[in-house]
């Protein structure tokens, strides 16, 4: 089976290549821009499967499909939030949120391998998807949490939370009053409920509130360390594969 990766961040592309190799899928071709991809498709046999990042260094990867009639199956790799990507479930094999998880990748590959012959090609309505990304459907995000304090219930307004983090199999909200509250949800479950312009998942362990950032400092291995207004219980580090998306989120 012929598989290629289109991803502008070369470390991310190499990481995905290694993950696919562990699943017995070899990817000899990695493309890193719209221009490079168009040139490659014009001069090579099209692959069976494409792992496709949406935002490339010179534009949206949809431009490749506007220039070239590609019938390959597609699995998206993207940092866009899950709610905005509801259309991708209908128009592609699957999509993977960065940083890509091993189990999620395995599930996506199994979906591809389990398709019926009648579904060997995937036609993508890129205009619909682009419109959804540019003009997402308005939705209500979580405004408060109800937490248990002893025998009482307490309401915590979302704007009063500096960060949400996981520790010892629990999920905690740290407020601007300097208190921790145990939440009845995992970080993954909160992904669709937190306002993406306010909260960003910097790692598997942390969501941070943009309004609580006090300082940002360069850290080892091309990472960033975040200082919040009050939270000082442990280091808050932006995962290396999330640094670029984090910087874009700040703008």
C-alpha positions in Angstrom: 0.0 0.0 0.0 1.3 3.4 -1.0 1.0 6.0 1.9 2.3 9.6 2.0 2.4 12.3 4.7 1.7 16.0 3.9 2.9 18.0 7.0 4.8 21.2 7.1 6.4 20.5 10.5 9.2 18.1 9.7 9.6 16.7 13.3 5.9 16.0 13.4 6.1 14.3 10.0 9.0 12.1 11.2 7.1 11.3 14.4 4.1 10.2 12.4 6.3 8.2 10.1 7.7 6.3 13.0 4.3 5.7 14.5 3.0 4.3 11.2 6.1 2.1 10.8 5.1 0.5 14.2 1.8 -0.3 12.5 3.6 -1.9 9.5 2.8 1.1 7.2 5.9 2.4 5.5 5.8 6.0 4.3 8.7 6.9 2.0 7.3 10.2 0.8 6.8 13.2 3.1 5.7 16.5 1.6 5.9 19.8 3.4 4.1 22.5 1.4 1.2 23.2 -1.0 3.7 23.9 -3.9 5.8 20.8 -3.3 2.7 18.6 -3.0 1.2 19.9 -6.3 4.5 19.3 -8.1 4.7 15.8 -6.6 1.2 14.8 -7.6 1.7 16.0 -11.1 4.7 13.7 -11.5 3.9 10.6 -9.5 1.3 7.9 -9.1 -1.2 9.0 -6.5 -1.1 7.1 -3.2 -3.7 4.9 -1.6 -3.8 6.9 1.5 -2.8 10.5 2.5 -2.1 11.7 6.0 -2.9 15.4 5.5 -2.3 18.4 7.7 -4.6 21.3 7.0 -2.4 24.3 7.6 0.8 24.1 5.6 3.6 26.7 5.5 2.4 28.3 2.2 -1.4 27.9 2.6 -4.2 25.5 3.3 -3.7 21.9 2.0 -7.1 22.2 0.3 -5.4 24.1 -2.4 -3.6 20.9 -3.5 -7.0 19.3 -4.2 -8.3 22.3 -6.0 -5.3 22.1 -8.4 -5.1 18.3 -8.7 -7.9 15.7 -9.1 -6.9 13.4 -6.3 -9.0 10.3 -5.4 -6.8 9.0 -2.6 -8.3 8.3 0.8 -7.5 10.9 3.4 -6.9 11.0 7.2 -6.6 14.5 8.5 -4.0 15.4 11.1 -4.9 18.8 12.6 -4.9 21.0 15.6 -8.4 22.3 14.9 -10.9 21.5 17.7 -13.1 18.5 17.4 -16.4 20.4 17.2 -15.2 22.4 14.2 -14.3 19.2 12.5 -17.7 17.5 12.5 -17.8 17.6 8.7 -14.6 15.7 8.5 -16.3 12.6 9.9 -18.5 12.6 6.8 -15.9 13.4 4.2 -12.8 11.5 5.2 -11.7 8.2 6.7 -10.9 9.9 10.0 -9.1 12.9 11.6 -6.5 13.0 14.3 -6.0 15.8 16.7 -2.4 16.9 17.4 -0.5 15.7 19.3 -1.4 12.4 17.7 -2.1 9.6 20.1 -0.9 6.0 19.3 -4.3 4.5 19.9 -6.2 7.1 17.9 -3.8 6.5 15.0 -4.3 2.7 15.2 -8.1 3.2 15.2 -7.9 5.4 12.1 -5.7 2.9 10.2 -8.1 0.1 11.2 -11.0 2.2 9.8 -9.1 2.5 6.5 -8.2 -1.1 6.3 -11.8 -2.1 7.1 -13.5 -0.2 4.3 -15.6 -2.0 1.7 -14.4 -2.0 -1.9 -17.2 0.3 -2.8 -15.7 3.0 -0.6 -12.1 2.8 -1.8 -12.2 6.4 -3.0 -13.2 9.4 -0.9 -14.6 12.5 -2.4 -14.1 15.5 -0.2 -16.3 18.6 -0.4 -13.5 21.0 0.5 -15.6 24.1 0.1 -18.0 22.9 2.8 -15.1 22.1 5.1 -13.4 25.4 4.5 -16.6 27.3 5.1 -17.0 25.5 8.4 -13.5 26.4 9.5 -13.8 30.0 8.4 -17.4 30.4 9.6 -17.9 27.8 12.4 -21.4 27.2 13.7 -22.0 29.3 16.7 -22.3 27.3 19.9 -22.5 27.7 23.6 -19.4 26.8 25.6 -19.3 25.9 29.2 -19.8 28.9 31.5 -19.4 27.3 34.9 -18.6 24.1 36.7 -20.6 22.5 39.6 -18.1 21.0 42.1 -18.6 19.2 45.4 -17.0 20.7 48.5 -17.7 18.5 51.4 -21.5 18.1 51.6 -22.0 21.2 49.5 -22.1 22.1 45.8 -20.2 25.1 44.6 -20.4 26.9 41.3 -17.1 28.0 39.7 -17.4 30.5 36.8 -15.2 29.6 33.9 -13.5 33.0 33.8 -12.2 32.4 37.4 -10.2 29.3 36.3 -6.5 29.8 35.6 -5.9 26.2 34.4 -7.3 22.7 34.3 -5.0 19.8 34.8 -4.9 16.1 35.4 -3.0 14.5 38.3 -3.2 11.0 39.8 -6.1 10.1 37.5 -8.1 13.1 38.6 -9.0 16.4 36.8 -8.6 19.6 38.7 -9.6 23.3 38.1 -7.3 25.8 39.7 -8.9 29.2 40.3 -7.6 32.7 40.6 -8.3 32.4 44.4 -5.6 29.9 44.6 -7.8 26.8 45.2 -8.1 23.4 43.5 -11.4 21.7 42.8 -11.9 18.2 41.6 -13.9 18.0 38.4 -16.2 15.2 37.2 -14.7 15.0 33.7 -11.4 14.1 31.9 -9.4 16.6 29.9 -10.5 14.8 26.7 -14.2 15.1 27.7 -13.7 18.9 28.2 -12.3 19.3 24.7 -15.7 20.3 23.2 -16.9 22.3 26.2 -14.1 24.9 26.7 -14.1 28.1 24.6 -11.1 27.5 22.3 -10.3 31.3 22.2 -9.8 31.2 26.0 -8.5 27.8 26.8 -5.7 26.0 25.1 -4.4 22.4 25.7 -0.7 22.9 25.9 0.0 19.2 26.7 -1.7 16.0 27.6 -1.9 17.3 31.2 -2.8 21.0 31.0 -5.4 23.4 29.7 -4.5 27.1 30.4 -6.6 30.2 30.4 -5.1 32.9 28.1 -6.2 35.6 30.6 -4.2 34.0 33.4 -0.8 34.0 31.5 1.8 36.1 33.4 4.9 35.2 31.5 6.3 32.8 28.9 9.9 31.6 28.9 12.0 29.5 26.5 12.5 26.1 27.8 14.7 23.0 26.9 14.1 21.1 23.6 12.3 24.0 21.9 9.5 24.1 24.4 8.0 26.9 26.4 7.4 27.3 30.1 4.3 29.2 31.1 3.9 31.3 34.3 0.4 31.9 35.4 -0.8 34.6 37.8 -1.1 32.3 40.8 -0.6 28.7 40.0 2.9 27.5 41.1 2.3 24.0 42.2 4.3 22.5 39.3 6.0 23.5 36.0 3.6 24.2 33.1 5.4 23.3 29.9 4.0 23.6 26.3 4.7 20.3 24.6 7.2 20.7 21.7 4.7 19.5 19.1 2.2 22.1 20.3 4.5 25.2 20.4 3.7 26.4 16.9 -0.1 26.0 17.4 0.2 27.7 20.8 1.9 30.7 19.3 -0.8 30.9 16.6 -3.4 30.7 19.3 -1.9 33.7 21.1 -2.3 36.0 18.1 
